[in-house]
């Protein structure tokens, strides 16, 4: 039952009560005298006045209609609009269909809701999210080679020291555009077919990844590279970003004790939620790997691999 119905019932109840009191007073006076007393006339006037006040209430009964409003926010606007209707005199209901608000209320409440939407329902801004994944590697080698010659002239020796240093830098850039508050993703995938002729049960030397496909004894390994993001522009001008990033590749290692080489999918993954300034590159993660390979007494090879991850929202 809405507020108008409750008020109408209360008004009728008060009117009926006053009429009953007036009739009781009139009946009591009619016993003592046939001439209407002043109290009887006064009670009758009150009852007549109240009956007149009820008539305009009935005539001004609120009319409920259905209104459809196109919005940007959709379901996110429901709490604010419901509170607006509940605080009004006549009330009303609101539901959503896709990005539309469907109201069942009075014309006055419809106008009030429209005024509210002009303040809180704004068109979301377009944002461009760029993620850069680096691959910086450096290898430094120090190899010593020597020989000893024994002859009639004595013992002669010679040696060679070989030093090498190599560096490599690569970057993968992912860029996607979306609206503030909306999710977006971009990725690429590669399916590697491993050339094997034995049955699937012989792949005991494989470091099996999370996903592996076997079709007629043929092993297929999928890899994925890409990002999934949800940016949201804050009132301060900064951007809140929820990011998932993955970088996978097929790796192969050889073993002297096995005839077949080992295959597996090596991957790097990042999941985070951060707040960053708009229009600036920000480092959000880095993976560093160092290795030292000592080759007996002949020397050693040191390698370093860094994988920095940057993000920028424009």
Wavefront OBJ file of the C-alpha trace (Angstrom):
o trace
v 0.000 0.000 0.000
v 1.487 3.387 -1.054
v 1.591 6.578 0.999
v -1.381 8.159 -0.784
v -3.661 5.224 0.012
v -2.636 5.302 3.671
v -3.356 9.048 3.930
v -6.737 8.654 2.221
v -7.835 5.872 4.570
v -6.770 7.888 7.599
v -8.774 10.935 6.416
v -11.935 8.836 5.901
v -11.524 7.256 9.335
v -11.349 10.643 11.005
v -14.399 11.875 9.098
v -16.468 8.817 10.022
v -15.516 9.230 13.678
v -16.598 12.884 13.743
v -19.908 12.071 12.031
v -20.642 9.413 14.643
v -19.929 11.879 17.444
v -22.196 14.444 15.818
v -25.047 11.935 15.538
v -24.623 10.973 19.200
v -24.819 14.600 20.284
v -27.903 15.178 18.106
v -29.650 12.097 19.535
v -28.982 13.235 23.103
v -30.367 16.699 22.464
v -33.492 15.395 20.730
v -34.501 13.619 23.964
v -34.609 16.809 26.006
v -35.911 19.268 23.434
v -37.318 19.351 20.000
v -35.441 22.519 19.083
v -31.956 21.997 17.699
v -29.365 23.202 20.154
v -26.194 25.124 19.351
v -24.077 22.045 20.028
v -26.095 20.050 17.512
v -25.697 22.701 14.853
v -21.978 22.962 15.624
v -21.460 19.189 15.277
v -23.376 19.127 12.018
v -21.237 21.940 10.643
v -18.049 20.080 11.564
v -19.226 16.919 9.851
v -20.230 18.880 6.740
v -16.865 20.668 6.621
v -14.928 17.413 6.905
v -17.019 15.869 4.165
v -16.048 18.771 1.926
v -12.338 18.320 2.692
v -12.487 14.670 1.673
v -13.824 15.493 -1.802
v -10.703 17.348 -3.047
v -8.483 14.504 -1.785
v -10.339 12.036 -3.948
v -10.274 14.393 -6.899
v -6.485 14.899 -6.592
v -5.568 11.180 -6.484
v -2.034 10.618 -7.873
v -1.842 8.992 -11.316
v 0.892 6.399 -11.812
v 2.411 5.938 -15.254
v 5.296 3.949 -16.742
v 8.359 5.884 -17.910
v 11.442 4.584 -19.752
v 14.737 6.483 -19.449
v 17.901 5.746 -21.440
v 20.995 5.814 -19.227
v 24.728 5.152 -19.308
v 24.965 3.591 -15.845
v 22.130 1.055 -16.031
v 22.074 -1.202 -12.950
v 24.591 0.997 -11.124
v 21.936 3.742 -10.868
v 19.287 1.592 -9.148
v 20.232 2.353 -5.501
v 20.161 6.128 -5.989
v 16.873 6.118 -7.951
v 15.146 3.785 -5.468
v 16.151 6.049 -2.595
v 14.755 9.035 -4.486
v 11.396 7.304 -4.972
v 11.189 6.004 -1.386
v 11.749 9.496 0.004
v 8.962 10.968 -2.141
v 5.332 11.321 -1.037
v 3.830 8.978 -3.646
v 6.695 6.478 -3.992
v 7.056 4.233 -7.027
v 9.088 1.331 -8.438
v 12.107 1.114 -10.739
v 13.682 -1.757 -12.692
v 16.273 -1.998 -15.455
v 16.189 -3.420 -18.958
v 19.600 -3.438 -20.611
v 20.793 0.161 -20.024
v 17.281 1.590 -19.547
v 15.469 2.516 -16.329
v 11.775 1.561 -16.222
v 9.866 3.673 -13.705
v 6.282 3.249 -12.475
v 5.502 6.429 -10.588
v 3.921 9.873 -10.820
v 4.849 12.638 -13.223
v 6.342 14.678 -10.382
v 8.585 11.812 -9.305
v 9.594 11.225 -12.923
v 10.782 14.828 -13.176
v 12.702 14.497 -9.891
v 14.442 11.326 -11.102
v 15.442 13.023 -14.355
v 17.007 15.880 -12.398
v 18.930 13.362 -10.310
v 20.236 11.556 -13.402
v 21.587 14.764 -14.916
v 23.908 14.955 -11.911
v 25.087 11.334 -11.556
v 24.644 9.662 -14.968
v 27.465 10.912 -17.188
v 28.812 9.462 -20.421
v 31.921 7.352 -19.586
v 35.208 8.551 -21.066
v 37.219 6.496 -23.538
v 40.560 5.308 -22.159
v 43.517 3.728 -23.954
v 45.520 1.205 -21.924
v 49.047 0.298 -23.050
v 51.130 -2.467 -21.430
v 54.768 -3.007 -22.381
v 56.592 -6.213 -21.442
v 60.360 -6.055 -21.812
v 62.861 -8.845 -22.337
v 66.372 -7.635 -21.573
v 69.095 -10.284 -21.562
v 72.883 -10.146 -21.337
v 75.445 -12.964 -21.578
v 79.062 -12.658 -20.525
v 81.518 -15.507 -21.189
v 85.117 -16.094 -20.121
v 86.533 -19.210 -21.795
v 90.146 -20.333 -21.393
v 91.763 -22.735 -23.858
v 95.334 -24.036 -23.673
v 97.688 -26.689 -25.019
v 100.960 -28.250 -23.907
v 103.597 -29.533 -26.415
v 106.343 -31.908 -25.269
v 109.321 -32.299 -27.615
v 113.090 -32.831 -27.562
v 113.471 -29.130 -26.984
v 111.504 -29.249 -23.796
v 107.988 -28.466 -22.757
v 106.126 -25.645 -24.425
v 102.715 -24.323 -23.504
v 100.276 -21.861 -25.022
v 96.898 -20.581 -23.952
v 93.990 -18.499 -25.245
v 91.548 -16.537 -23.168
v 88.303 -15.761 -24.970
v 85.898 -13.200 -23.557
v 82.464 -12.447 -24.983
v 79.667 -10.126 -24.017
v 76.277 -9.933 -25.720
v 73.130 -8.013 -24.926
v 69.624 -8.263 -26.333
v 66.547 -6.117 -25.699
v 63.041 -6.802 -26.955
v 59.647 -5.365 -26.016
v 56.103 -6.583 -26.551
v 53.507 -3.806 -26.573
v 49.802 -4.456 -25.983
v 47.335 -1.626 -26.468
v 43.547 -1.632 -26.167
v 40.856 1.060 -25.932
v 37.739 0.829 -23.762
v 35.318 2.946 -21.750
v 35.909 3.869 -18.134
v 34.553 1.047 -15.968
v 34.327 -1.476 -18.833
v 36.524 -4.555 -19.275
v 38.651 -5.157 -22.373
v 41.231 -7.712 -23.489
v 43.640 -8.339 -26.330
v 45.802 -11.421 -26.900
v 47.484 -13.663 -29.422
v 47.904 -17.413 -29.330
v 50.144 -19.997 -30.948
v 49.591 -23.760 -31.124
v 52.846 -25.744 -31.390
v 52.821 -29.228 -32.929
v 55.615 -31.444 -31.602
v 56.982 -33.901 -34.120
v 56.808 -37.277 -32.353
v 56.087 -40.717 -33.766
v 55.723 -42.799 -30.592
v 52.519 -43.170 -28.647
v 51.282 -40.623 -26.118
v 52.326 -42.729 -23.124
v 56.023 -42.336 -23.989
v 56.053 -38.635 -23.160
v 57.250 -39.193 -19.619
v 60.138 -36.780 -20.160
v 57.772 -33.873 -20.844
v 57.224 -31.097 -18.338
v 53.529 -31.023 -19.032
v 51.888 -27.580 -19.041
v 48.451 -26.818 -17.673
v 46.911 -27.342 -21.134
v 48.013 -30.093 -23.494
v 46.206 -31.414 -26.548
v 46.838 -34.893 -27.991
v 45.278 -35.743 -31.356
v 46.138 -39.141 -32.852
v 49.365 -39.389 -30.842
v 50.335 -35.843 -31.893
v 51.087 -33.483 -28.995
v 49.934 -29.873 -29.353
v 51.030 -27.173 -26.895
v 49.144 -23.835 -26.907
v 50.734 -20.554 -25.809
v 49.107 -17.200 -25.115
v 50.372 -13.630 -24.913
v 48.072 -10.746 -23.978
v 46.314 -8.594 -21.397
v 42.864 -8.192 -19.824
v 42.161 -4.807 -18.189
v 39.380 -2.817 -16.523
v 40.265 0.889 -16.146
v 38.155 3.305 -14.102
v 38.681 7.069 -14.143
v 38.595 8.541 -10.626
v 37.319 12.040 -9.687
v 40.919 12.992 -8.818
v 42.018 12.445 -12.432
v 43.923 9.260 -11.591
v 43.017 5.866 -13.034
v 42.307 2.650 -11.154
v 43.358 -0.328 -13.278
v 42.671 -4.022 -12.735
v 45.159 -5.887 -14.927
v 45.838 -9.510 -15.841
v 48.825 -10.128 -18.126
v 50.375 -13.344 -19.433
v 53.418 -14.091 -21.574
v 53.990 -17.720 -22.610
v 56.484 -19.380 -24.949
v 57.592 -22.869 -25.890
v 60.855 -23.924 -24.250
v 63.095 -26.858 -25.165
v 65.903 -28.442 -23.192
v 68.138 -31.361 -24.146
v 69.205 -34.231 -21.918
v 72.157 -36.531 -22.568
v 70.343 -39.440 -20.908
v 67.192 -39.107 -23.033
v 66.808 -39.520 -26.763
v 64.033 -36.949 -26.995
v 64.231 -33.316 -25.976
v 62.006 -31.897 -23.283
v 59.261 -29.477 -24.278
v 57.169 -27.286 -22.020
v 55.406 -23.943 -21.962
v 57.285 -21.373 -19.914
v 55.151 -18.453 -18.823
v 55.178 -15.190 -16.910
v 51.925 -13.947 -15.384
v 50.838 -10.790 -13.551
v 47.569 -9.966 -11.738
v 47.213 -6.631 -9.936
v 44.951 -3.667 -9.142
v 46.678 -0.294 -8.912
v 46.002 3.460 -9.075
v 48.277 5.356 -11.470
v 48.507 8.904 -12.880
v 47.069 9.380 -16.333
v 49.417 9.756 -19.298
v 52.613 8.420 -17.661
v 54.522 5.167 -17.986
v 54.645 3.387 -14.621
v 56.654 0.269 -13.772
v 54.311 -2.225 -12.102
v 56.489 -5.334 -11.984
v 59.799 -6.943 -12.883
v 61.247 -10.444 -12.981
v 65.032 -10.902 -12.747
v 66.826 -14.188 -13.469
v 70.576 -14.774 -13.044
v 72.493 -17.913 -13.955
v 76.135 -18.995 -13.663
v 77.406 -21.912 -15.710
v 80.870 -23.133 -14.731
v 82.523 -25.288 -17.376
v 85.105 -27.209 -15.381
v 88.432 -25.391 -15.419
v 87.963 -23.881 -18.836
v 85.837 -20.927 -17.820
v 82.310 -19.798 -17.042
v 79.280 -18.150 -18.616
v 77.136 -15.675 -16.673
v 73.706 -14.678 -17.963
v 71.157 -12.171 -16.700
v 67.563 -11.799 -17.840
v 65.211 -9.025 -16.760
v 61.505 -8.781 -17.590
v 60.175 -5.328 -16.632
v 56.478 -4.520 -17.075
v 55.157 -0.994 -17.644
v 51.653 0.411 -18.012
v 50.209 3.718 -19.209
v 46.603 4.921 -19.478
v 45.648 7.840 -21.729
l 1 2 3 4 5 6 7 8 9 10 11 12 13 14 15 16 17 18 19 20 21 22 23 24 25 26 27 28 29 30 31 32 33 34 35 36 37 38 39 40 41 42 43 44 45 46 47 48 49 50 51 52 53 54 55 56 57 58 59 60 61 62 63 64 65 66 67 68 69 70 71 72 73 74 75 76 77 78 79 80 81 82 83 84 85 86 87 88 89 90 91 92 93 94 95 96 97 98 99 100 101 102 103 104 105 106 107 108 109 110 111 112 113 114 115 116 117 118 119 120 121 122 123 124 125 126 127 128 129 130 131 132 133 134 135 136 137 138 139 140 141 142 143 144 145 146 147 148 149 150 151 152 153 154 155 156 157 158 159 160 161 162 163 164 165 166 167 168 169 170 171 172 173 174 175 176 177 178 179 180 181 182 183 184 185 186 187 188 189 190 191 192 193 194 195 196 197 198 199 200 201 202 203 204 205 206 207 208 209 210 211 212 213 214 215 216 217 218 219 220 221 222 223 224 225 226 227 228 229 230 231 232 233 234 235 236 237 238 239 240 241 242 243 244 245 246 247 248 249 250 251 252 253 254 255 256 257 258 259 260 261 262 263 264 265 266 267 268 269 270 271 272 273 274 275 276 277 278 279 280 281 282 283 284 285 286 287 288 289 290 291 292 293 294 295 296 297 298 299 300 301 302 303 304 305 306 307 308 309 310 311 312 313 314
